[in-house]
Amino acid sequence: MENILKKINHLFPLSHRTVELLRAGMKKISLSKDSVLFKEGEISSKIYFLEKGAVRAFHYKEDKEITFWFGFEGEMVMTLHSYIENKPGYETIELLEDSQLYEMDHNYLQDLYKENIELANWGRKMAEEEFLKAEKRFLSQQFQSAREKYESLLEQHPRITERVQLGYIASYLGINQVTLSRIRSDLRHS
């Protein structure tokens, strides 16, 4: 649980007692690459903490997969529409690598938020961080060139090209694979 605890404590340090409350609701699972954690159009009562591995979230548009999020070690993985509104999610989330995760029931975490101020504050900090990431992504899509978006992605995740198919990265950046290949070639030569 090292990667998860590192991420949790980076956001909002928790006492040992509170970490134990959180752990009590977690079940460790191992799933193989290509496993689907959440399927578009379904309501999920689960959330996951990713100890080891990589995931992506995507949405189908006109029979085409549009990737809009990647998650790596330490991340909390959920479909926000199910988590916040208890409605069907608009995304599919699949594993990109064999992964180790901790599964938790959404209601267990909600009960902890009500009972434990540390966890409530951690949950608030987590939501704030996700809002900031969403804003940054929106601004990137609106104002950065394809090359700038790719360079920003590499700054955030230096090893992403070793772990994620280039087609998924191109989709995430809103470009085609030919453009991505050209950008990568230009960067290698500069």
Backbone as JSON Lines, residues from 0, in Angstrom:
{"i":0,"aa":"M","n":[0.8,-1.2,0.0],"ca":[0.0,0.0,0.0],"c":[0.85,1.27,0.0]}
{"i":1,"aa":"E","n":[2.1,1.1,-0.25],"ca":[3.05,2.21,-0.18],"c":[2.7,3.36,-1.11]}
{"i":2,"aa":"N","n":[2.39,3.06,-2.39],"ca":[2.09,4.12,-3.36],"c":[0.8,4.86,-3.02]}
{"i":3,"aa":"I","n":[-0.17,4.12,-2.53],"ca":[-1.45,4.73,-2.17],"c":[-1.27,5.65,-0.97]}
{"i":4,"aa":"L","n":[-0.58,5.17,0.05],"ca":[-0.37,5.98,1.26],"c":[0.46,7.23,0.96]}
{"i":5,"aa":"K","n":[1.43,7.09,0.07],"ca":[2.25,8.25,-0.32],"c":[1.36,9.32,-0.96]}
{"i":6,"aa":"K","n":[0.47,8.9,-1.85],"ca":[-0.43,9.84,-2.53],"c":[-1.42,10.46,-1.53]}
{"i":7,"aa":"I","n":[-1.99,9.63,-0.66],"ca":[-2.93,10.12,0.35],"c":[-2.27,11.17,1.22]}
{"i":8,"aa":"N","n":[-1.1,10.85,1.73],"ca":[-0.41,11.77,2.65],"c":[0.14,13.0,1.95]}
{"i":9,"aa":"H","n":[0.36,12.92,0.65],"ca":[0.78,14.1,-0.11],"c":[-0.36,15.13,-0.13]}
{"i":10,"aa":"L","n":[-1.57,14.63,-0.29],"ca":[-2.74,15.52,-0.35],"c":[-3.08,16.1,1.01]}
{"i":11,"aa":"F","n":[-3.15,15.2,2.0],"ca":[-3.57,15.61,3.34],"c":[-3.12,14.52,4.31]}
{"i":12,"aa":"P","n":[-2.06,14.77,5.06],"ca":[-1.55,13.72,5.96],"c":[-2.61,13.22,6.94]}
{"i":13,"aa":"L","n":[-2.69,11.9,7.04],"ca":[-3.66,11.26,7.93],"c":[-2.96,10.6,9.1]}
{"i":14,"aa":"S","n":[-3.63,10.58,10.23],"ca":[-3.09,9.88,11.39],"c":[-3.11,8.38,11.15]}
{"i":15,"aa":"H","n":[-2.33,7.66,11.92],"ca":[-2.28,6.19,11.81],"c":[-3.68,5.6,12.03]}
{"i":16,"aa":"R","n":[-4.39,6.11,13.01],"ca":[-5.74,5.62,13.33],"c":[-6.67,5.79,12.12]}
{"i":17,"aa":"T","n":[-6.6,6.94,11.47],"ca":[-7.47,7.2,10.31],"c":[-7.08,6.33,9.12]}
{"i":18,"aa":"V","n":[-5.79,6.14,8.92],"ca":[-5.34,5.25,7.84],"c":[-5.88,3.85,8.08]}
{"i":19,"aa":"E","n":[-5.88,3.4,9.32],"ca":[-6.4,2.06,9.64],"c":[-7.9,1.96,9.35]}
{"i":20,"aa":"L","n":[-8.64,3.02,9.61],"ca":[-10.08,3.04,9.28],"c":[-10.27,2.9,7.77]}
{"i":21,"aa":"L","n":[-9.45,3.6,7.03],"ca":[-9.51,3.53,5.58],"c":[-9.15,2.13,5.08]}
{"i":22,"aa":"R","n":[-8.09,1.6,5.62],"ca":[-7.64,0.25,5.23],"c":[-8.68,-0.83,5.52]}
{"i":23,"aa":"A","n":[-9.42,-0.64,6.62],"ca":[-10.4,-1.65,7.02],"c":[-11.47,-1.87,5.95]}
{"i":24,"aa":"G","n":[-11.71,-0.88,5.13],"ca":[-12.73,-1.02,4.08],"c":[-12.18,-1.42,2.74]}
{"i":25,"aa":"M","n":[-10.89,-1.71,2.68],"ca":[-10.25,-2.04,1.4],"c":[-10.02,-3.54,1.24]}
{"i":26,"aa":"K","n":[-10.19,-3.99,0.02],"ca":[-9.9,-5.38,-0.31],"c":[-8.87,-5.38,-1.44]}
{"i":27,"aa":"K","n":[-7.74,-6.03,-1.21],"ca":[-6.68,-6.07,-2.22],"c":[-7.07,-7.04,-3.33]}
{"i":28,"aa":"I","n":[-6.91,-6.57,-4.58],"ca":[-7.19,-7.42,-5.73],"c":[-6.1,-7.23,-6.78]}
{"i":29,"aa":"S","n":[-5.89,-8.25,-7.58],"ca":[-4.98,-8.19,-8.72],"c":[-5.79,-8.47,-9.97]}
{"i":30,"aa":"L","n":[-5.64,-7.63,-10.96],"ca":[-6.37,-7.81,-12.22],"c":[-5.39,-7.7,-13.38]}
{"i":31,"aa":"S","n":[-5.73,-8.36,-14.46],"ca":[-4.83,-8.37,-15.62],"c":[-5.12,-7.21,-16.56]}
{"i":32,"aa":"K","n":[-4.12,-6.94,-17.39],"ca":[-4.23,-5.91,-18.42],"c":[-5.52,-6.13,-19.22]}
{"i":33,"aa":"D","n":[-6.14,-5.06,-19.62],"ca":[-7.39,-5.04,-20.39],"c":[-8.64,-5.32,-19.56]}
{"i":34,"aa":"S","n":[-8.49,-5.57,-18.25],"ca":[-9.67,-5.72,-17.4],"c":[-10.4,-4.39,-17.33]}
{"i":35,"aa":"V","n":[-11.72,-4.44,-17.32],"ca":[-12.55,-3.24,-17.25],"c":[-13.02,-3.05,-15.81]}
{"i":36,"aa":"L","n":[-12.7,-1.9,-15.24],"ca":[-13.15,-1.58,-13.88],"c":[-14.55,-0.99,-13.89]}
{"i":37,"aa":"F","n":[-14.81,-0.13,-14.86],"ca":[-16.1,0.52,-15.0],"c":[-16.49,0.5,-16.47]}
{"i":38,"aa":"K","n":[-17.77,0.27,-16.72],"ca":[-18.25,0.24,-18.1],"c":[-19.23,1.38,-18.3]}
{"i":39,"aa":"E","n":[-19.04,2.09,-19.39],"ca":[-19.92,3.2,-19.75],"c":[-21.38,2.79,-19.65]}
{"i":40,"aa":"G","n":[-22.2,3.66,-19.07],"ca":[-23.64,3.4,-18.98],"c":[-24.07,2.63,-17.75]}
{"i":41,"aa":"E","n":[-23.12,2.25,-16.9],"ca":[-23.46,1.5,-15.69],"c":[-23.21,2.34,-14.44]}
{"i":42,"aa":"I","n":[-23.96,2.05,-13.4],"ca":[-23.74,2.67,-12.1],"c":[-22.81,1.76,-11.32]}
{"i":43,"aa":"S","n":[-21.81,2.35,-10.69],"ca":[-20.87,1.55,-9.91],"c":[-20.9,1.98,-8.46]}
{"i":44,"aa":"S","n":[-20.82,1.01,-7.58],"ca":[-20.76,1.3,-6.15],"c":[-19.34,1.12,-5.61]}
{"i":45,"aa":"K","n":[-18.38,0.94,-6.5],"ca":[-17.0,0.7,-6.1],"c":[-16.08,1.85,-6.49]}
{"i":46,"aa":"I","n":[-15.04,2.0,-5.71],"ca":[-13.93,2.87,-6.05],"c":[-12.67,2.04,-5.87]}
{"i":47,"aa":"Y","n":[-11.61,2.44,-6.53],"ca":[-10.36,1.69,-6.47],"c":[-9.21,2.63,-6.15]}
{"i":48,"aa":"F","n":[-8.24,2.08,-5.47],"ca":[-6.97,2.76,-5.22],"c":[-5.93,1.93,-5.95]}
{"i":49,"aa":"L","n":[-5.18,2.56,-6.84],"ca":[-4.23,1.86,-7.7],"c":[-2.86,1.82,-7.05]}
{"i":50,"aa":"E","n":[-2.47,0.65,-6.59],"ca":[-1.15,0.49,-5.98],"c":[-0.07,0.32,-7.03]}
{"i":51,"aa":"K","n":[-0.36,-0.49,-8.04],"ca":[0.62,-0.75,-9.1],"c":[-0.14,-0.94,-10.4]}
{"i":52,"aa":"G","n":[0.32,-0.23,-11.44],"ca":[-0.32,-0.39,-12.73],"c":[-0.71,0.93,-13.35]}
{"i":53,"aa":"A","n":[-1.46,0.83,-14.44],"ca":[-1.9,2.02,-15.18],"c":[-3.31,1.77,-15.71]}
{"i":54,"aa":"V","n":[-4.09,2.85,-15.77],"ca":[-5.46,2.77,-16.29],"c":[-5.71,3.94,-17.24]}
{"i":55,"aa":"R","n":[-6.75,3.78,-18.03],"ca":[-7.2,4.9,-18.85],"c":[-8.72,4.94,-18.81]}
{"i":56,"aa":"A","n":[-9.25,6.16,-18.95],"ca":[-10.69,6.35,-19.07],"c":[-10.96,6.83,-20.49]}
{"i":57,"aa":"F","n":[-12.0,6.28,-21.09],"ca":[-12.35,6.69,-22.45],"c":[-13.86,6.66,-22.63]}
{"i":58,"aa":"H","n":[-14.27,7.35,-23.66],"ca":[-15.69,7.46,-24.01],"c":[-15.81,7.14,-25.49]}
{"i":59,"aa":"Y","n":[-16.89,6.48,-25.86],"ca":[-17.13,6.2,-27.27],"c":[-17.88,7.36,-27.92]}
{"i":60,"aa":"K","n":[-17.36,7.82,-29.05],"ca":[-18.06,8.83,-29.84],"c":[-17.99,8.38,-31.29]}
{"i":61,"aa":"E","n":[-19.16,8.12,-31.85],"ca":[-19.25,7.66,-33.23],"c":[-18.34,6.45,-33.46]}
{"i":62,"aa":"D","n":[-18.48,5.45,-32.6],"ca":[-17.71,4.2,-32.67],"c":[-16.21,4.39,-32.55]}
{"i":63,"aa":"K","n":[-15.79,5.5,-32.0],"ca":[-14.37,5.78,-31.81],"c":[-14.11,6.0,-30.33]}
{"i":64,"aa":"E","n":[-13.04,5.43,-29.83],"ca":[-12.68,5.62,-28.43],"c":[-11.91,6.93,-28.27]}
{"i":65,"aa":"I","n":[-12.38,7.77,-27.36],"ca":[-11.7,9.03,-27.06],"c":[-11.17,8.92,-25.63]}
{"i":66,"aa":"T","n":[-9.85,8.82,-25.49],"ca":[-9.22,8.73,-24.17],"c":[-9.11,10.12,-23.57]}
{"i":67,"aa":"F","n":[-9.53,10.25,-22.29],"ca":[-9.47,11.57,-21.67],"c":[-8.81,11.57,-20.3]}
{"i":68,"aa":"W","n":[-8.34,10.42,-19.83],"ca":[-7.68,10.39,-18.52],"c":[-6.79,9.16,-18.42]}
{"i":69,"aa":"F","n":[-5.63,9.35,-17.8],"ca":[-4.74,8.25,-17.44],"c":[-4.53,8.28,-15.94]}
{"i":70,"aa":"G","n":[-4.44,7.12,-15.34],"ca":[-4.15,7.02,-13.92],"c":[-2.99,6.07,-13.7]}
{"i":71,"aa":"F","n":[-2.17,6.4,-12.71],"ca":[-1.0,5.59,-12.39],"c":[-0.94,5.35,-10.88]}
{"i":72,"aa":"E","n":[0.14,4.77,-10.42],"ca":[0.3,4.38,-9.03],"c":[-0.13,5.5,-8.07]}
{"i":73,"aa":"G","n":[-0.9,5.08,-7.07],"ca":[-1.34,6.0,-6.02],"c":[-2.67,6.66,-6.3]}
{"i":74,"aa":"E","n":[-3.15,6.59,-7.54],"ca":[-4.38,7.29,-7.91],"c":[-5.62,6.57,-7.38]}
{"i":75,"aa":"M","n":[-6.64,7.36,-7.13],"ca":[-7.96,6.85,-6.82],"c":[-8.7,6.77,-8.15]}
{"i":76,"aa":"V","n":[-9.35,5.64,-8.41],"ca":[-10.0,5.42,-9.7],"c":[-11.49,5.22,-9.47]}
{"i":77,"aa":"M","n":[-12.28,6.04,-10.14],"ca":[-13.73,5.94,-10.0],"c":[-14.39,6.57,-11.22]}
{"i":78,"aa":"T","n":[-15.66,6.3,-11.38],"ca":[-16.44,7.02,-12.36],"c":[-17.19,8.1,-11.59]}
{"i":79,"aa":"L","n":[-16.84,9.35,-11.84],"ca":[-17.35,10.46,-11.03],"c":[-18.87,10.57,-11.05]}
{"i":80,"aa":"H","n":[-19.48,10.32,-12.18],"ca":[-20.94,10.45,-12.26],"c":[-21.62,9.45,-11.31]}
{"i":81,"aa":"S","n":[-21.09,8.24,-11.23],"ca":[-21.62,7.26,-10.27],"c":[-21.29,7.65,-8.84]}
{"i":82,"aa":"Y","n":[-20.05,8.09,-8.63],"ca":[-19.58,8.43,-7.3],"c":[-20.34,9.61,-6.7]}
{"i":83,"aa":"I","n":[-20.53,10.66,-7.49],"ca":[-21.15,11.87,-6.97],"c":[-22.68,11.84,-7.06]}
{"i":84,"aa":"E","n":[-23.21,11.37,-8.18],"ca":[-24.65,11.47,-8.4],"c":[-25.39,10.13,-8.4]}
{"i":85,"aa":"N","n":[-24.66,9.03,-8.25],"ca":[-25.26,7.69,-8.29],"c":[-26.04,7.48,-9.6]}
{"i":86,"aa":"K","n":[-25.42,7.93,-10.69],"ca":[-26.0,7.78,-12.02],"c":[-25.01,7.02,-12.9]}
{"i":87,"aa":"P","n":[-25.49,6.49,-14.03],"ca":[-24.58,5.75,-14.92],"c":[-23.4,6.61,-15.37]}
{"i":88,"aa":"G","n":[-22.22,6.01,-15.35],"ca":[-21.02,6.69,-15.79],"c":[-21.0,6.85,-17.29]}
{"i":89,"aa":"Y","n":[-20.33,7.88,-17.76],"ca":[-20.22,8.13,-19.2],"c":[-18.92,7.59,-19.76]}
{"i":90,"aa":"E","n":[-18.09,6.96,-18.9],"ca":[-16.8,6.47,-19.35],"c":[-16.62,4.98,-19.06]}
{"i":91,"aa":"T","n":[-15.69,4.41,-19.81],"ca":[-15.2,3.07,-19.52],"c":[-13.78,3.25,-18.99]}
{"i":92,"aa":"I","n":[-13.45,2.52,-17.94],"ca":[-12.1,2.59,-17.39],"c":[-11.51,1.19,-17.43]}
{"i":93,"aa":"E","n":[-10.38,1.08,-18.12],"ca":[-9.73,-0.22,-18.29],"c":[-8.28,-0.15,-17.86]}
{"i":94,"aa":"L","n":[-7.77,-1.31,-17.47],"ca":[-6.37,-1.41,-17.07],"c":[-5.47,-1.51,-18.29]}
{"i":95,"aa":"L","n":[-4.38,-0.77,-18.26],"ca":[-3.4,-0.8,-19.35],"c":[-2.24,-1.74,-19.06]}
{"i":96,"aa":"E","n":[-2.17,-2.19,-17.81],"ca":[-1.12,-3.12,-17.36],"c":[-1.73,-4.07,-16.34]}
{"i":97,"aa":"D","n":[-1.07,-5.2,-16.11],"ca":[-1.45,-6.02,-14.97],"c":[-1.33,-5.13,-13.74]}
{"i":98,"aa":"S","n":[-2.32,-5.15,-12.87],"ca":[-2.37,-4.15,-11.8],"c":[-2.75,-4.75,-10.45]}
{"i":99,"aa":"Q","n":[-2.28,-4.08,-9.41],"ca":[-2.69,-4.38,-8.04],"c":[-3.48,-3.18,-7.55]}
{"i":100,"aa":"L","n":[-4.68,-3.46,-7.05],"ca":[-5.57,-2.4,-6.61],"c":[-6.16,-2.76,-5.25]}
{"i":101,"aa":"Y","n":[-6.71,-1.74,-4.63],"ca":[-7.51,-1.93,-3.43],"c":[-8.9,-1.44,-3.77]}
{"i":102,"aa":"E","n":[-9.88,-2.32,-3.56],"ca":[-11.27,-2.02,-3.88],"c":[-11.99,-1.6,-2.61]}
{"i":103,"aa":"M","n":[-12.87,-0.61,-2.75],"ca":[-13.64,-0.14,-1.6],"c":[-15.06,0.16,-2.05]}
{"i":104,"aa":"D","n":[-16.01,-0.1,-1.18],"ca":[-17.38,0.25,-1.45],"c":[-17.55,1.76,-1.26]}
{"i":105,"aa":"H","n":[-18.21,2.38,-2.2],"ca":[-18.44,3.83,-2.17],"c":[-19.12,4.25,-0.87]}
{"i":106,"aa":"N","n":[-20.11,3.5,-0.42],"ca":[-20.84,3.86,0.81],"c":[-19.95,3.82,2.04]}
{"i":107,"aa":"Y","n":[-19.0,2.9,2.07],"ca":[-18.07,2.83,3.2],"c":[-17.29,4.14,3.31]}
{"i":108,"aa":"L","n":[-16.78,4.62,2.19],"ca":[-16.02,5.86,2.2],"c":[-16.92,7.04,2.59]}
{"i":109,"aa":"Q","n":[-18.13,7.08,2.07],"ca":[-19.05,8.15,2.42],"c":[-19.34,8.16,3.93]}
{"i":110,"aa":"D","n":[-19.51,6.98,4.51],"ca":[-19.72,6.9,5.96],"c":[-18.5,7.41,6.73]}
{"i":111,"aa":"L","n":[-17.3,7.08,6.24],"ca":[-16.08,7.56,6.89],"c":[-16.0,9.09,6.83]}
{"i":112,"aa":"Y","n":[-16.4,9.65,5.7],"ca":[-16.4,11.12,5.57],"c":[-17.28,11.75,6.65]}
{"i":113,"aa":"K","n":[-18.41,11.12,6.94],"ca":[-19.34,11.66,7.95],"c":[-18.78,11.55,9.37]}
{"i":114,"aa":"E","n":[-18.01,10.49,9.61],"ca":[-17.55,10.18,10.97],"c":[-16.15,10.72,11.29]}
{"i":115,"aa":"N","n":[-15.36,11.0,10.29],"ca":[-13.96,11.32,10.53],"c":[-13.56,12.6,9.79]}
{"i":116,"aa":"I","n":[-13.27,13.64,10.55],"ca":[-12.95,14.94,9.95],"c":[-11.67,14.89,9.12]}
{"i":117,"aa":"E","n":[-10.7,14.06,9.53],"ca":[-9.47,13.95,8.73],"c":[-9.78,13.42,7.34]}
{"i":118,"aa":"L","n":[-10.6,12.37,7.27],"ca":[-10.95,11.81,5.96],"c":[-11.82,12.77,5.17]}
{"i":119,"aa":"A","n":[-12.71,13.48,5.83],"ca":[-13.53,14.47,5.13],"c":[-12.63,15.54,4.51]}
{"i":120,"aa":"N","n":[-11.63,15.99,5.26],"ca":[-10.7,16.99,4.73],"c":[-9.84,16.42,3.62]}
{"i":121,"aa":"W","n":[-9.41,15.18,3.76],"ca":[-8.66,14.54,2.68],"c":[-9.53,14.45,1.42]}
{"i":122,"aa":"G","n":[-10.78,14.06,1.58],"ca":[-11.7,13.96,0.44],"c":[-11.88,15.32,-0.24]}
{"i":123,"aa":"R","n":[-11.96,16.38,0.56],"ca":[-12.08,17.72,0.01],"c":[-10.82,18.09,-0.77]}
{"i":124,"aa":"K","n":[-9.65,17.79,-0.21],"ca":[-8.39,18.09,-0.89],"c":[-8.27,17.29,-2.2]}
{"i":125,"aa":"M","n":[-8.73,16.05,-2.17],"ca":[-8.71,15.22,-3.37],"c":[-9.6,15.85,-4.44]}
{"i":126,"aa":"A","n":[-10.8,16.28,-4.06],"ca":[-11.71,16.92,-5.02],"c":[-11.1,18.2,-5.57]}
{"i":127,"aa":"E","n":[-10.48,18.99,-4.71],"ca":[-9.84,20.22,-5.17],"c":[-8.74,19.93,-6.18]}
{"i":128,"aa":"E","n":[-7.94,18.91,-5.9],"ca":[-6.87,18.55,-6.84],"c":[-7.45,18.12,-8.19]}
{"i":129,"aa":"E","n":[-8.53,17.35,-8.17],"ca":[-9.16,16.91,-9.42],"c":[-9.74,18.09,-10.19]}
{"i":130,"aa":"F","n":[-10.33,19.06,-9.48],"ca":[-10.83,20.27,-10.15],"c":[-9.69,21.02,-10.83]}
{"i":131,"aa":"L","n":[-8.56,21.15,-10.14],"ca":[-7.41,21.84,-10.72],"c":[-6.88,21.1,-11.95]}
{"i":132,"aa":"K","n":[-6.82,19.77,-11.88],"ca":[-6.37,18.98,-13.04],"c":[-7.32,19.18,-14.22]}
{"i":133,"aa":"A","n":[-8.62,19.18,-13.94],"ca":[-9.61,19.34,-15.01],"c":[-9.49,20.72,-15.64]}
{"i":134,"aa":"E","n":[-9.28,21.75,-14.81],"ca":[-9.11,23.09,-15.34],"c":[-7.85,23.19,-16.2]}
{"i":135,"aa":"K","n":[-6.77,22.62,-15.71],"ca":[-5.51,22.64,-16.45],"c":[-5.67,21.92,-17.8]}
{"i":136,"aa":"R","n":[-6.36,20.79,-17.78],"ca":[-6.59,20.02,-19.02],"c":[-7.44,20.84,-20.0]}
{"i":137,"aa":"F","n":[-8.48,21.48,-19.49],"ca":[-9.34,22.31,-20.33],"c":[-8.53,23.44,-20.97]}
{"i":138,"aa":"L","n":[-7.75,24.13,-20.17],"ca":[-6.94,25.24,-20.68],"c":[-5.91,24.75,-21.7]}
{"i":139,"aa":"S","n":[-5.34,23.59,-21.43],"ca":[-4.38,23.0,-22.36],"c":[-5.04,22.73,-23.7]}
{"i":140,"aa":"Q","n":[-6.23,22.13,-23.68],"ca":[-6.93,21.81,-24.93],"c":[-7.3,23.07,-25.7]}
{"i":141,"aa":"Q","n":[-7.59,24.14,-24.99],"ca":[-8.02,25.38,-25.63],"c":[-6.87,26.21,-26.19]}
{"i":142,"aa":"F","n":[-5.73,26.22,-25.47],"ca":[-4.7,27.21,-25.78],"c":[-3.33,26.68,-26.16]}
{"i":143,"aa":"Q","n":[-3.1,25.38,-26.02],"ca":[-1.78,24.86,-26.35],"c":[-1.78,24.17,-27.71]}
{"i":144,"aa":"S","n":[-0.63,24.24,-28.35],"ca":[-0.45,23.49,-29.6],"c":[-0.32,22.01,-29.27]}
{"i":145,"aa":"A","n":[-0.42,21.18,-30.28],"ca":[-0.27,19.73,-30.08],"c":[1.07,19.41,-29.44]}
{"i":146,"aa":"R","n":[2.12,20.06,-29.91],"ca":[3.46,19.83,-29.35],"c":[3.52,20.24,-27.88]}
{"i":147,"aa":"E","n":[2.95,21.38,-27.55],"ca":[2.95,21.85,-26.16],"c":[2.16,20.89,-25.26]}
{"i":148,"aa":"K","n":[1.04,20.39,-25.76],"ca":[0.25,19.42,-24.98],"c":[1.07,18.15,-24.72]}
{"i":149,"aa":"Y","n":[1.77,17.68,-25.75],"ca":[2.59,16.47,-25.6],"c":[3.72,16.71,-24.61]}
{"i":150,"aa":"E","n":[4.39,17.85,-24.72],"ca":[5.48,18.16,-23.79],"c":[4.97,18.27,-22.35]}
{"i":151,"aa":"S","n":[3.8,18.85,-22.16],"ca":[3.2,18.93,-20.82],"c":[2.9,17.54,-20.26]}
{"i":152,"aa":"L","n":[2.37,16.68,-21.13],"ca":[2.08,15.31,-20.71],"c":[3.35,14.59,-20.28]}
{"i":153,"aa":"L","n":[4.43,14.78,-21.03],"ca":[5.71,14.16,-20.68],"c":[6.27,14.72,-19.37]}
{"i":154,"aa":"E","n":[6.03,16.0,-19.1],"ca":[6.46,16.58,-17.82],"c":[5.72,15.93,-16.66]}
{"i":155,"aa":"Q","n":[4.43,15.71,-16.83],"ca":[3.62,15.1,-15.78],"c":[3.92,13.62,-15.6]}
{"i":156,"aa":"H","n":[4.14,12.93,-16.72],"ca":[4.35,11.47,-16.72],"c":[5.51,11.12,-17.65]}
{"i":157,"aa":"P","n":[6.75,11.28,-17.18],"ca":[7.92,11.08,-18.04],"c":[8.02,9.71,-18.72]}
{"i":158,"aa":"R","n":[7.46,8.68,-18.12],"ca":[7.56,7.33,-18.69],"c":[6.29,6.88,-19.41]}
{"i":159,"aa":"I","n":[5.4,7.79,-19.69],"ca":[4.1,7.41,-20.25],"c":[4.23,6.65,-21.57]}
{"i":160,"aa":"T","n":[5.19,7.03,-22.41],"ca":[5.31,6.37,-23.71],"c":[5.8,4.93,-23.58]}
{"i":161,"aa":"E","n":[6.37,4.59,-22.43],"ca":[6.79,3.21,-22.18],"c":[5.63,2.36,-21.67]}
{"i":162,"aa":"R","n":[4.59,3.01,-21.18],"ca":[3.5,2.3,-20.51],"c":[2.16,2.36,-21.24]}
{"i":163,"aa":"V","n":[2.01,3.33,-22.13],"ca":[0.72,3.56,-22.77],"c":[0.9,3.56,-24.29]}
{"i":164,"aa":"Q","n":[-0.01,2.88,-24.97],"ca":[0.03,2.84,-26.44],"c":[-0.05,4.25,-27.01]}
{"i":165,"aa":"L","n":[0.72,4.48,-28.07],"ca":[0.75,5.81,-28.68],"c":[-0.63,6.22,-29.22]}
{"i":166,"aa":"G","n":[-1.43,5.28,-29.65],"ca":[-2.78,5.61,-30.12],"c":[-3.63,6.21,-29.02]}
{"i":167,"aa":"Y","n":[-3.48,5.71,-27.8],"ca":[-4.23,6.26,-26.66],"c":[-3.72,7.65,-26.31]}
{"i":168,"aa":"I","n":[-2.41,7.83,-26.41],"ca":[-1.83,9.15,-26.12],"c":[-2.31,10.16,-27.16]}
{"i":169,"aa":"A","n":[-2.3,9.78,-28.43],"ca":[-2.77,10.67,-29.49],"c":[-4.23,11.06,-29.25]}
{"i":170,"aa":"S","n":[-5.06,10.08,-28.9],"ca":[-6.46,10.35,-28.62],"c":[-6.6,11.33,-27.46]}
{"i":171,"aa":"Y","n":[-5.84,11.12,-26.4],"ca":[-5.85,12.0,-25.24],"c":[-5.49,13.43,-25.62]}
{"i":172,"aa":"L","n":[-4.53,13.57,-26.51],"ca":[-4.07,14.89,-26.94],"c":[-4.99,15.52,-27.98]}
{"i":173,"aa":"G","n":[-5.92,14.73,-28.52],"ca":[-6.83,15.26,-29.53],"c":[-6.21,15.38,-30.9]}
{"i":174,"aa":"I","n":[-5.22,14.5,-31.17],"ca":[-4.54,14.51,-32.46],"c":[-4.52,13.09,-33.02]}
{"i":175,"aa":"N","n":[-4.09,12.94,-34.27],"ca":[-3.97,11.58,-34.81],"c":[-2.55,11.06,-34.57]}
{"i":176,"aa":"Q","n":[-2.38,9.77,-34.81],"ca":[-1.08,9.14,-34.53],"c":[0.03,9.65,-35.44]}
{"i":177,"aa":"V","n":[-0.3,10.02,-36.66],"ca":[0.71,10.54,-37.58],"c":[1.28,11.85,-37.04]}
{"i":178,"aa":"T","n":[0.4,12.72,-36.55],"ca":[0.84,13.99,-35.96],"c":[1.7,13.73,-34.73]}
{"i":179,"aa":"L","n":[1.28,12.8,-33.9],"ca":[2.07,12.46,-32.71],"c":[3.44,11.94,-33.1]}
{"i":180,"aa":"S","n":[3.51,11.08,-34.08],"ca":[4.81,10.56,-34.54],"c":[5.71,11.68,-35.04]}
{"i":181,"aa":"R","n":[5.13,12.64,-35.76],"ca":[5.89,13.78,-36.26],"c":[6.43,14.61,-35.09]}
{"i":182,"aa":"I","n":[5.6,14.86,-34.1],"ca":[6.02,15.62,-32.92],"c":[7.15,14.9,-32.2]}
{"i":183,"aa":"R","n":[7.0,13.61,-32.01],"ca":[8.03,12.82,-31.32],"c":[9.34,12.86,-32.09]}
{"i":184,"aa":"S","n":[9.26,12.77,-33.4],"ca":[10.47,12.82,-34.24],"c":[11.13,14.18,-34.13]}
{"i":185,"aa":"D","n":[10.35,15.25,-34.21],"ca":[10.88,16.61,-34.08],"c":[11.58,16.8,-32.73]}
{"i":186,"aa":"L","n":[10.99,16.28,-31.68],"ca":[11.58,16.43,-30.35],"c":[12.91,15.66,-30.24]}
{"i":187,"aa":"R","n":[12.97,14.49,-30.84],"ca":[14.21,13.7,-30.81],"c":[15.33,14.41,-31.55]}
{"i":188,"aa":"H","n":[14.99,15.15,-32.61],"ca":[15.99,15.81,-33.45],"c":[16.35,17.22,-32.97]}
{"i":189,"aa":"S","n":[15.61,17.72,-31.97],"ca":[15.91,19.08,-31.52],"c":[16.69,19.09,-30.21]}
